[in-house]
């Protein structure tokens, strides 16, 4: 309490309100928020409480080692789960929703644990100031639902690297099939939680072209025990696929990394693609199979075969889970923002 002053409280309350408004908008603009496989309501409520009790201590420890603004700068240079969904929105929002739940139940007063609220939101604000440094906003919502956090130097590399495609050629077919397979697999691998994928952009490439980034995380063995032996042949845990569209305007890229486009996301409008990997130890994006169009197509086809088999194996494994196991499994990826 000693470091709290009126200015700090005003800034905290202002950011809290901004996050609340963004979360409300994200929820009411969804056509559906359900899962046919996992019990959605229980696992979300447990995750909110988990975040409320864990985050203050964890973030103080993290901040003492690596300041939030440094983490934001680092996250902007690579594709990993410290992104818009998990860190920029999810981390503070899950904490605040857990706090609101406890207040609604009469277990917490608005004035309780003020230090924790201030510290969590201060960490989040400093992270977002650095992560969104390129566009100068704190959230995608404040930037007109755009997510243009990549620096110009990175975009120039992508523009020079990407391979052109036309509908029906081998690379175009391989890319569209791989993206579809990755989307299906990433949702299932994360128990129908969206944190296994991320979208950002759009970036203007001129001549009525826009590029969006499609990121997919934790694709093979790692922290989650249900992925043991799944997609083990995949050489990379994270994949990023930049896609350039012609004649398509991605007018919305929100803080849940969902997008909307006019006239719509149509594979026939894809003009160029590429594939990269990155993680916490890489210095930027590393090309994957990018020597030429044929090599990239061959690589994408191989990865799709691996992921297709992995999706089938994962369905068989999850089908045997009890309701309690499903709730606990979803809570594991959902609590990642605090790690």
C-alpha positions, -999 to +999 in steps of 0.1 A: +000+000+000+029+023+007+035+029-031-002+036-040-013+071-047-042+087-063-026+087-098-019+050-096-054+042-086-068+063-114-045+046-140-054+012-126-091+018-127-089+032-162-071+002-175-095-021-156-124-004-173-108-007-207-102-044-203-137-049-190-152-031-220-130-051-244-140-084-228-177-076-229-175-067-266-156-099-274-182-120-256-214-104-270-201-105-306-196-142-307-222-163-324-214-194-302-193-201-271-196-238-265-179-271-270-195-303-281-167-323-264-154-305-233-175-291-204-169-254-211-185-236-182-168-256-154-133-254-169-136-217-175-147-209-140-119-230-125-094-212-148-105-178-136-101-187-100-068-204-108-055-171-124-068-150-095-049-169-068-017-176-088-009-145-109+001-118-084+029-139-069+040-153-103+041-120-120+061-104-093+086-131-096+087-129-133+090-091-132+119-093-108+138-115-133+127-099-166+106-067-167+073-068-183+083-043-210+113-064-220+090-094-223+067-074-245+096-064-268+107-100-270+072-114-277+069-090-306+099-105-324+088-141-324+056-162-324+049-180-292+022-182-267+031-149-251+008-131-275-024-111-279-048-139-266-027-152-237-007-123-224-021-091-238-058-099-231-060-133-213-036-128-184-053-097-169-088-106-180-088-141-164-074-125-132-101-098-131-130-122-139-118-145-111-118-115-088-153-105-099-166-140-093-153-139-057-169-105-051-202-117-065-201-147-041-195-123-012-160-138-005-141-107-015-146-070-011-137-045-039-111-030-016-094-064-008-060-072-022-057-038-039-019-043-041-024-074-061-048-057-086-025-028-091+006-051-096-012-074-121-026-046-142+007-026-140+025-057-154-001-061-181+000-025-191+038-023-193+038-056-214+012-042-238+030-009-241+060-027-255+041-055-273+020-030-292+048-004-296+045-005-333+009+007-334+011+027-302-020+012-285-026-011-255-051-035-272-063-044-307-097-030-298-081+005-292-065+002-326-097-004-345-095-042-341-062-044-359-031-064-348-002-048-366+026-054-340+054-066-364+082-041-372+087-030-408+121-049-410+103-082-404+076-075-429+102-067-456+119-101-450+085-118-454+077-099-485+110-109-501+108-146-490+072-156-497+065-178-527+037-168-551+009-192-558-021-195-581-053-215-572-049-251-580-011-253-582+008-276-558+019-251-533-015-234-531-032-267-525-006-278-499-008-245-480-046-244-478-048-280-467-021-276-441-037-245-426-070-263-423-053-294-407-033-272-383-064-253-372-083-285-364-054-301-347-044-271-326-079-268-312-081-304-302-045-305-288-055-276-265-088-292-255-108-269-278-092-238-263-080-212-288-046-206-272-029-230-296-033-206-325-030-169-332-038-145-361-024-110-366-025-083-392-035-072-417-004-057-432-007-037-464+015-052-492+003-028-519-016-034-551-047-043-532-029-070-512-029-077-475-009-102-454-020-120-423+000-141-399-013-175-389+006-190-359+002-225-344+018-235-311+027-266-290+021-289-319+041-319-306+053-334-273+058-309-245+041-299-213+008-317-219+008-354-211-019-362-236+005-352-264+031-378-254+037-398-286+015-375-306+029-357-337+063-368-325+077-368-360+069-331-365+103-314-363+090-281-349+068-272-320+056-239-334+048-230-370+040-196-386+024-193-420+022-158-435-004-156-462-009-128-487-044-122-501-055-101-530-087-082-532-095-090-495-098-065-467-093-080-432-113-053-414-113-070-380-085-087-360-096-087-324-080-094-290-090-130-293-071-132-326-103-138-345-107-121-379-133-110-403-128-101-440-146-086-469-156-102-492-145-131-470-116-155-463-114-173-496-085-197-505-089-187-541-076-152-532-043-164-518-014-149-538+017-159-517+026-181-487+055-190-466+064-210-435+086-203-405+093-214-369+103-195-338+104-199-301+117-183-270+153-192-280+153-181-316+163-146-328+133-139-351+116-162-376+135-192-391+124-203-426+111-238-429+112-255-463+115-221-480+143-229-505+118-229-534+081-235-541+085-272-546+104-278-514+079-258-494+050-277-510+067-310-502+074-299-466+038-288-461+024-321-475+046-341-451+036-320-421-001-324-430+003-362-432+019-362-397-008-339-382-037-358-399-025-390-382-019-371-349-054-357-350-069-392-353-047-406-325-056-377-303-093-381-308-090-417-298-071-408-266-095-380-255-126-401-262-117-422-232-114-393-208-139-388-179-156-354-174-132-346-145-102-354-167-115-331-194-119-302-169-084-307-155-069-310-190-084-278-202-073-260-171-037-268-179-035-248-212-059-222-199-036-213-170-006-209-193-008-171-194+006-169-159+036-191-166 
